């Protein structure tokens, strides 16, 4: 997806403008956030975001932008792009959401780096409770952590430790520190 945007494409302006028009909060999450926080080392051709405006997005995507609804996703064949809205509320601290300015001057909002690390570790523990380090989720969480651990403008290590303890992944974070 980042490669798509970097090659001169940008998200459809109608999709970006929806927040202003309908007062709908939209936060990029899951694989989209992983791609952003790994600086494009992880690639995905789907866009995941959390919004409370599911019905608005359904109309916009299907009626105005030519996406076809398939289960809980929307797919655009010409763009080879899938959009998924896995939730209507953010599982994380809304105060940790970061704003990313695009070359176009527009902005997107991304789940906090600490929360995406914790979500990936939780997923790793669910799929491999005895050996979470065997999972892709663990690998990407660790990569994100090491890329940004010294960048205190983007990562709040105190918040990460507190949130990790609540999620029972603190032993992993402690080992990385």
C-alpha positions as CSV (number, residue, x, y, z in Angstrom):
1,X,0.0,0.0,0.0
2,X,2.8,2.5,0.8
3,X,4.4,1.6,-2.5
4,X,1.1,2.4,-4.2
5,X,1.0,5.8,-2.4
6,X,4.7,6.5,-3.0
7,X,4.3,5.9,-6.8
8,X,2.1,9.0,-7.1
9,X,-1.2,7.5,-6.1
10,X,-2.9,8.6,-2.9
11,X,-6.0,7.4,-1.2
12,X,-9.1,8.6,-3.0
13,X,-9.8,12.2,-1.8
14,X,-13.4,11.2,-1.1
15,X,-12.1,8.6,1.4
16,X,-9.8,11.1,3.1
17,X,-12.5,13.8,3.2
18,X,-15.1,11.6,4.8
19,X,-13.9,12.4,8.3
20,X,-14.5,16.1,7.8
21,X,-17.8,15.6,6.0
22,X,-19.4,13.1,8.5
23,X,-17.4,13.7,11.6
24,X,-16.3,10.1,11.4
25,X,-13.0,9.2,13.1
26,X,-10.9,6.8,11.1
27,X,-7.6,5.3,12.3
28,X,-5.4,3.1,10.3
29,X,-4.6,-0.2,12.1
30,X,-3.4,-3.8,11.8
31,X,-1.3,-4.5,8.7
32,X,-1.6,-0.9,7.4
33,X,0.0,0.3,10.7
34,X,2.7,-2.4,10.5
35,X,3.6,-1.2,7.0
36,X,3.8,2.4,8.1
37,X,5.8,1.6,11.3
38,X,8.3,-0.7,9.5
39,X,8.9,2.0,6.9
40,X,7.5,-0.2,4.1
41,X,9.5,-3.4,5.0
42,X,6.2,-5.1,5.6
43,X,3.9,-4.7,2.6
44,X,0.2,-5.2,2.3
45,X,-2.4,-4.5,-0.4
46,X,-5.2,-4.0,2.0
47,X,-6.1,-1.0,4.1
48,X,-7.3,-1.7,7.6
49,X,-8.9,1.0,9.7
50,X,-11.1,1.5,12.7
51,X,-14.1,3.8,12.3
52,X,-17.5,4.4,13.8
53,X,-18.9,5.3,10.4
54,X,-19.2,1.9,8.8
55,X,-22.4,2.7,7.0
56,X,-21.0,5.9,5.5
57,X,-17.9,4.0,4.3
58,X,-20.0,1.2,2.8
59,X,-22.0,3.8,0.7
60,X,-18.8,5.7,-0.3
61,X,-16.8,2.6,-1.3
62,X,-19.6,0.8,-3.2
63,X,-21.6,3.6,-4.7
64,X,-19.0,6.3,-5.3
65,X,-15.6,4.6,-5.6
66,X,-16.4,1.3,-7.3
67,X,-15.5,-1.2,-4.6
68,X,-17.3,-4.5,-4.3
69,X,-18.3,-5.7,-0.9
70,X,-17.0,-9.2,-0.1
71,X,-17.8,-10.3,3.4
72,X,-16.4,-7.8,5.8
73,X,-14.1,-6.3,3.1
74,X,-14.4,-4.1,0.1
75,X,-12.3,-4.9,-3.0
76,X,-11.4,-2.8,-6.0
77,X,-10.3,-4.9,-8.9
78,X,-8.7,-2.1,-11.0
79,X,-6.7,-0.8,-8.0
80,X,-6.0,-4.4,-6.7
81,X,-6.8,-2.9,-3.3
82,X,-8.9,-4.3,-0.4
83,X,-10.3,-2.3,2.5
84,X,-11.3,-3.8,5.8
85,X,-12.9,-2.2,8.9
86,X,-12.2,-4.8,11.6
87,X,-13.8,-2.7,14.4
88,X,-15.7,0.4,15.1
89,X,-13.7,1.3,18.2
90,X,-10.0,1.6,18.8
91,X,-8.4,-1.0,21.0
92,X,-5.7,1.3,22.3
93,X,-5.2,4.7,23.7
94,X,-6.7,7.4,21.5
95,X,-4.2,9.8,22.8
96,X,-1.4,7.7,21.2
97,X,-2.8,8.0,17.7
98,X,-0.3,9.7,15.4
99,X,-0.9,11.9,12.4
100,X,1.1,11.1,9.3
101,X,1.3,13.9,6.7
102,X,1.2,12.7,3.1
103,X,3.1,14.3,0.3
104,X,-0.3,15.6,-1.0
105,X,-0.6,17.7,2.2
106,X,-3.4,15.5,3.5
107,X,-3.1,13.5,6.7
108,X,-3.9,10.0,7.9
109,X,-4.2,8.9,11.5
110,X,-2.5,5.7,12.7
111,X,-2.9,3.6,15.9
112,X,-0.2,4.3,18.4
113,X,3.0,2.4,17.8
114,X,2.9,1.0,21.4
115,X,-0.6,-0.4,20.8
116,X,0.2,-2.1,17.5
117,X,3.2,-3.8,19.2
118,X,1.0,-5.0,22.0
119,X,-1.7,-6.2,19.6
120,X,0.8,-8.2,17.5
121,X,2.3,-9.8,20.7
122,X,-1.2,-10.7,21.9
123,X,-1.9,-12.4,18.6
124,X,1.5,-14.2,18.7
125,X,0.6,-15.6,22.2
126,X,-2.8,-16.7,21.1
127,X,-1.5,-18.6,18.0
128,X,1.7,-20.0,19.7
129,X,1.4,-19.7,23.5
130,X,4.5,-21.7,24.2
131,X,6.6,-20.2,21.5
132,X,5.3,-16.8,20.4
133,X,8.7,-16.0,18.8
134,X,7.9,-18.5,16.1
135,X,5.1,-16.3,14.7
136,X,5.1,-13.5,12.1
137,X,3.2,-11.3,14.5
138,X,6.1,-11.6,17.1
139,X,8.7,-10.9,14.4
140,X,6.9,-7.7,13.2
141,X,6.3,-6.5,16.7
142,X,10.0,-6.9,17.5
143,X,11.1,-5.2,14.3
144,X,8.8,-2.2,15.0
145,X,10.1,-2.0,18.6
146,X,13.8,-2.0,17.5
147,X,13.2,0.4,14.7
148,X,11.6,3.0,17.0
149,X,12.8,2.2,20.5
150,X,15.2,5.2,20.6
151,X,12.7,7.6,19.0
152,X,11.0,9.0,22.0
153,X,9.0,11.4,19.8
154,X,7.0,8.4,18.5
155,X,7.4,5.7,21.2
156,X,6.5,6.2,24.9
157,X,8.3,3.4,26.6
158,X,6.6,4.1,30.0
159,X,3.2,3.7,28.3
160,X,4.4,0.6,26.5
161,X,5.5,-1.0,29.7
162,X,2.2,-0.2,31.5
163,X,0.1,-1.4,28.6
164,X,2.2,-4.5,28.1
165,X,1.7,-5.4,31.8
166,X,-2.1,-5.1,31.4
167,X,-2.0,-7.3,28.3
168,X,0.3,-9.9,29.9
169,X,3.1,-9.4,27.4
170,X,5.4,-7.4,29.7
171,X,7.9,-10.3,29.9
172,X,8.5,-10.0,26.2
173,X,8.9,-6.2,26.3
174,X,11.2,-6.5,29.3
175,X,13.4,-8.9,27.4
176,X,13.7,-6.5,24.5
177,X,14.7,-3.6,26.8
